[in-house]
């Protein structure tokens, strides 16, 4: 029984391939349309998933809470010894002062941070990075370095020339593209901070889910107003920024949906145009089940390779290491676009969703039109098909 059934499907497949080869232009055009639709839809969904996962992974390496001192004039330096004030609160297990800020470089604004050996050790990958000495820096690949000394001149509250520089690993470019890591003494001098001052305090919480609940008590612990941000706040900020900049990319789905509708309509029209051939097959003794199986085999021979190719194209566009097109075309970074190395751990659900969105309507159109034709008499099909 199984051998007989497999034989029938094999025969249907051969016959379907024969009919497709009789109209190669139409078959290739339908395959191209399905493949292009698959690439567009899968690229958008994969990109959204990949940016979210990568951002979440980067933020997981950061602090649970960040405390900054505020004044009527804006941000103000905070005494590094205030870490002791934060550690008094139950639930906060670690606190460290951070030194960072935005300064001017020859190619434009860059973010400066003071080197921290612990953070360097936890970076992935960090094998080639060593702690910078005074007058040295570790810079991202978006920071231009001239060939003649000094390699880099930074201008903040004070001016600091950098005579020797290392590069961050290319795999971390999303987080370090325009970053300059300096020796703490150089960073303080550049930003105009006193030896005992810091830009903010980074806090770690024993239960990160309770970080939001610690905000009021933490705010009351300091003698002056502070702004407290949680890791979830930062995640929402970047998610909103990516959403605004990538909003134009969502417009691709409008023409993609219209193209899918037109594709289904074209398939139905093509099936109706094959009435005479269906009538001839029925007159030769083909059953309704054979004809439906033939039409589905033709649809699968065209659709499955096209969808598979489209998924592979989308995967390559999104997850190819060191690609820049996402930042340039969708996120508005233009000439400052970093080289992205995105997380690729959850592509399978996206693939299944795209296959369902595209393949199901396509097969449904083929099945419906086939059932309509097989319900008619051979004589009527032959007369209406001529």
C-alpha positions in Angstrom: 0.0 0.0 0.0 2.7 2.5 1.0 4.8 1.5 -2.1 1.8 2.1 -4.3 1.1 5.5 -2.7 4.7 6.5 -3.0 4.6 5.5 -6.6 1.6 7.6 -7.3 3.2 10.7 -5.7 6.4 10.1 -7.6 4.5 9.9 -10.9 2.6 13.1 -10.0 5.9 14.8 -9.3 7.4 13.8 -12.6 4.2 14.9 -14.5 4.2 18.2 -12.6 7.9 18.9 -13.4 7.1 18.1 -17.1 4.2 20.6 -17.2 6.3 23.3 -15.4 9.1 22.8 -18.0 6.5 23.5 -20.8 6.1 27.0 -19.4 9.5 27.9 -17.9 9.0 31.7 -18.1 5.8 31.6 -16.0 7.2 29.1 -13.5 10.4 31.2 -13.0 8.4 34.4 -12.7 6.2 32.9 -9.9 9.2 31.5 -8.2 11.0 34.8 -8.3 8.0 36.6 -6.9 7.7 34.1 -4.0 11.4 34.3 -3.3 11.4 38.1 -3.3 8.4 38.2 -1.0 10.1 35.7 1.3 13.3 37.7 1.4 11.5 41.0 2.2 9.3 39.6 5.0 11.9 37.3 6.6 14.6 40.1 6.5 12.3 42.5 8.4 11.2 39.9 11.0 14.8 38.5 11.5 16.2 42.0 11.8 13.7 43.0 14.5 14.4 39.8 16.4 18.2 40.1 16.0 18.4 43.7 17.1 16.2 43.0 20.2 18.3 40.0 21.2 21.6 41.7 20.6 20.6 44.8 22.6 19.3 42.7 25.4 22.6 40.7 25.5 24.7 43.9 25.6 22.6 45.4 28.4 22.8 42.3 30.5 26.5 43.0 30.9 25.7 46.5 32.3 24.5 47.7 35.7 21.0 47.1 37.1 20.7 50.7 38.3 22.5 53.9 37.3 22.5 56.9 39.7 23.3 60.4 38.4 23.3 63.7 40.3 21.1 66.4 38.8 21.0 70.2 39.4 18.9 73.0 37.9 21.6 73.4 35.3 21.6 69.7 34.3 23.9 66.8 35.2 26.6 67.3 37.8 29.6 65.2 39.0 28.9 62.8 41.9 31.4 62.0 44.7 32.8 58.6 44.1 32.5 57.9 47.9 28.7 57.9 47.6 29.0 54.3 46.6 28.9 53.7 50.4 25.5 55.4 50.6 24.1 53.1 48.0 25.5 50.0 49.6 23.6 50.7 52.8 20.3 49.9 51.1 19.3 46.2 51.3 19.3 44.5 48.0 22.2 46.4 46.5 25.3 44.2 46.4 27.8 46.2 44.4 28.4 49.8 43.5 31.2 51.4 41.4 31.8 54.9 40.2 32.0 55.5 36.4 33.7 58.2 34.4 32.4 58.9 31.0 31.1 61.7 28.7 30.9 63.0 25.2 33.8 65.0 23.7 34.9 66.3 20.3 37.3 64.3 18.1 38.5 65.3 14.6 35.7 63.3 12.9 32.9 64.4 15.3 31.5 63.6 18.8 32.8 60.4 20.5 32.0 58.8 23.8 34.9 58.7 26.3 35.0 56.2 29.2 37.6 55.5 31.8 39.2 52.1 31.6 38.2 49.5 34.2 40.2 46.3 34.3 37.2 44.3 35.5 35.1 45.4 32.5 37.9 44.7 30.1 38.2 41.1 31.4 34.4 40.6 31.0 34.3 41.9 27.4 33.6 39.3 24.6 36.1 39.0 23.0 38.9 40.9 24.8 42.0 38.9 24.2 43.7 41.7 22.3 42.9 44.5 24.7 45.2 45.7 27.5 44.7 48.4 30.1 45.7 51.8 28.5 48.5 53.8 30.1 48.4 57.6 30.3 48.4 59.0 26.8 47.0 55.8 25.3 43.5 54.7 24.3 41.4 51.9 23.1 39.1 53.1 20.3 36.3 51.7 18.2 36.5 51.2 14.5 34.4 54.4 13.9 37.1 56.6 15.4 39.5 58.0 12.8 43.2 57.8 13.6 45.7 59.9 11.7 49.1 58.5 10.7 51.2 61.3 12.2 51.6 61.8 16.0 49.5 62.6 17.9 47.1 59.9 16.6 44.1 61.5 18.2 43.3 64.8 19.8 40.3 64.9 22.1 38.7 68.2 23.2 36.4 68.3 26.2 36.7 70.6 29.1 40.4 70.2 28.6 42.5 69.0 25.6 44.1 65.5 25.6 46.3 64.2 22.8 46.5 60.4 22.4 49.8 59.2 21.0 49.1 55.4 20.9 45.9 53.5 20.4 44.5 50.0 20.3 41.3 48.9 18.6 38.3 47.2 20.1 37.5 43.8 18.6 35.4 44.1 15.4 32.8 41.8 16.9 31.9 44.4 19.6 31.4 47.2 17.0 27.7 47.8 17.8 28.7 48.8 21.4 32.1 50.3 20.8 31.9 51.9 17.3 32.5 55.5 18.5 33.9 54.7 21.9 37.3 55.9 23.3 38.6 54.2 26.4 41.2 56.2 28.3 43.3 55.8 31.4 41.2 57.1 34.3 43.5 60.1 34.9 43.3 61.1 31.2 39.5 60.7 31.3 39.1 62.9 34.4 41.3 65.6 33.0 39.5 65.5 29.6 36.0 65.8 31.3 37.1 68.3 33.9 36.5 66.0 36.9 38.2 66.3 40.2 40.2 63.2 41.5 37.3 62.2 43.8 34.5 62.8 41.3 32.6 60.4 39.0 30.0 60.8 36.2 27.6 58.4 37.8 27.3 55.3 40.0 26.6 51.9 38.6 24.8 49.5 41.0 24.2 45.8 41.0 21.1 44.3 42.6 20.8 40.9 44.2 17.5 40.3 42.5 17.5 42.3 39.2 13.7 42.1 39.0 13.5 44.2 42.2 15.5 47.1 40.8 12.4 49.2 40.1 11.2 48.7 43.7 14.5 50.1 45.1 14.2 53.4 43.3 12.3 55.4 46.0 14.5 54.3 48.8 17.6 54.9 46.8 16.5 58.4 45.9 15.9 59.2 49.6 19.3 58.0 50.6 21.2 60.9 48.8 21.3 64.5 50.1 20.7 66.0 46.7 18.4 65.2 43.7 19.4 62.2 41.6 18.1 60.6 38.5 17.9 56.8 38.7 17.6 54.6 35.6 17.1 50.9 35.5 18.4 48.4 33.0 14.8 48.0 31.7 14.6 51.8 31.2 17.7 51.7 29.0 16.3 48.7 27.0 13.1 50.5 26.3 15.0 53.6 25.2 17.0 51.7 22.7 14.0 49.7 21.5 12.1 52.9 20.9 15.1 54.5 19.1 15.4 51.4 16.8 11.7 51.5 16.2 11.6 55.1 15.2 14.6 54.8 12.9 13.5 51.5 11.5 9.9 52.7 11.0 10.4 53.3 7.3 11.5 49.6 6.9 8.0 48.6 8.1 6.6 50.2 5.0 8.1 47.3 3.0 5.3 45.1 4.4 2.5 47.1 2.7 3.8 46.4 -0.9 4.7 42.9 0.3 1.2 42.2 1.4 -0.2 43.6 -1.8 2.2 41.5 -3.8 1.1 38.4 -2.0 -2.6 39.2 -2.8 -1.7 39.7 -6.5 0.4 36.5 -6.5 -2.6 34.5 -5.1 -4.9 36.1 -7.7 -2.4 35.3 -10.5 -2.2 31.6 -9.4 -6.0 31.3 -9.4 -6.2 32.9 -12.8 -3.6 30.6 -14.1 -5.4 27.5 -12.7 -8.6 28.7 -14.3 -6.8 29.1 -17.6 -5.8 25.4 -17.5 -9.4 24.2 -17.7 -8.9 22.5 -21.1 -5.9 20.5 -19.8 -7.8 19.5 -16.6 -10.7 18.4 -18.8 -8.4 16.3 -21.0 -6.9 14.6 -18.0 -10.3 13.8 -16.6 -11.3 12.4 -20.0 -8.3 10.2 -20.0 -9.3 8.7 -16.6 -7.5 10.8 -14.1 -9.5 11.0 -10.8 -10.2 14.2 -8.9 -7.6 13.2 -6.3 -5.0 12.7 -9.0 -5.6 16.2 -10.5 -5.5 17.9 -7.1 -2.3 16.0 -6.2 -0.8 17.1 -9.6 -1.7 20.8 -9.0 -0.3 20.7 -5.4 2.9 19.0 -6.7 3.4 21.8 -9.2 2.8 24.4 -6.5 5.3 22.8 -4.2 7.9 22.3 -6.9 7.8 26.1 -7.5 7.1 27.4 -4.0 9.4 25.3 -1.7 12.7 26.1 -3.6 11.7 29.8 -3.9 10.8 30.1 -0.2 14.0 28.2 0.9 16.1 30.5 -1.3 14.4 33.6 0.1 15.0 32.4 3.7 18.6 31.8 3.0 19.0 35.3 1.4 17.3 36.9 4.4 19.5 35.0 6.8 22.6 36.1 5.0 21.5 39.7 4.8 20.9 40.0 8.5 23.4 37.7 10.1 26.5 38.0 7.9 29.3 39.3 10.2 30.5 42.9 9.8 27.6 44.0 7.6 26.6 47.7 7.6 23.5 47.9 5.5 21.1 47.7 8.4 22.6 50.8 10.1 22.9 52.7 6.8 19.5 52.0 5.3 17.2 51.4 8.2 18.7 53.0 11.3 19.9 56.3 9.8 23.6 56.0 10.9 24.9 56.8 7.3 28.7 57.1 7.3 28.9 56.2 11.1 27.2 52.8 10.7 28.9 50.2 12.8 29.7 46.7 11.6 27.0 44.5 13.1 27.4 41.0 14.6 23.9 40.1 15.5 22.5 37.3 17.7 21.2 34.5 15.5 19.7 32.2 18.1 16.0 32.4 17.4 15.7 32.3 13.6 13.7 29.1 13.4 10.4 30.6 14.7 10.7 33.4 12.3 11.3 31.0 9.4 8.2 29.0 10.4 6.1 32.2 10.6 7.2 33.3 7.1 6.6 29.9 5.6 3.1 29.9 7.1 2.3 33.4 6.0 3.4 32.8 2.4 3.0 29.1 1.7 -0.5 28.6 3.2 -2.3 31.2 1.1 -0.4 30.0 -2.0 -1.4 26.4 -1.5 -4.9 27.3 -0.5 -5.4 29.2 -3.8 -4.1 26.2 -5.7 -6.3 23.8 -3.8 -9.4 25.8 -4.1 -9.1 26.4 -7.8 -8.2 22.7 -8.3 -11.3 21.6 -6.4 -13.5 23.9 -8.4 -12.2 22.5 -11.7 -12.4 18.8 -10.7 -16.1 19.3 -9.7 -16.9 20.2 -13.3 -17.6 17.7 -16.2 -14.8 17.0 -18.7 -17.0 18.2 -21.5 -17.6 21.6 -19.9 -13.9 22.0 -19.0 -12.9 21.3 -22.6 -15.4 23.7 -24.1 -14.8 26.5 -21.6 -11.0 26.1 -21.8 -10.9 26.5 -25.6 
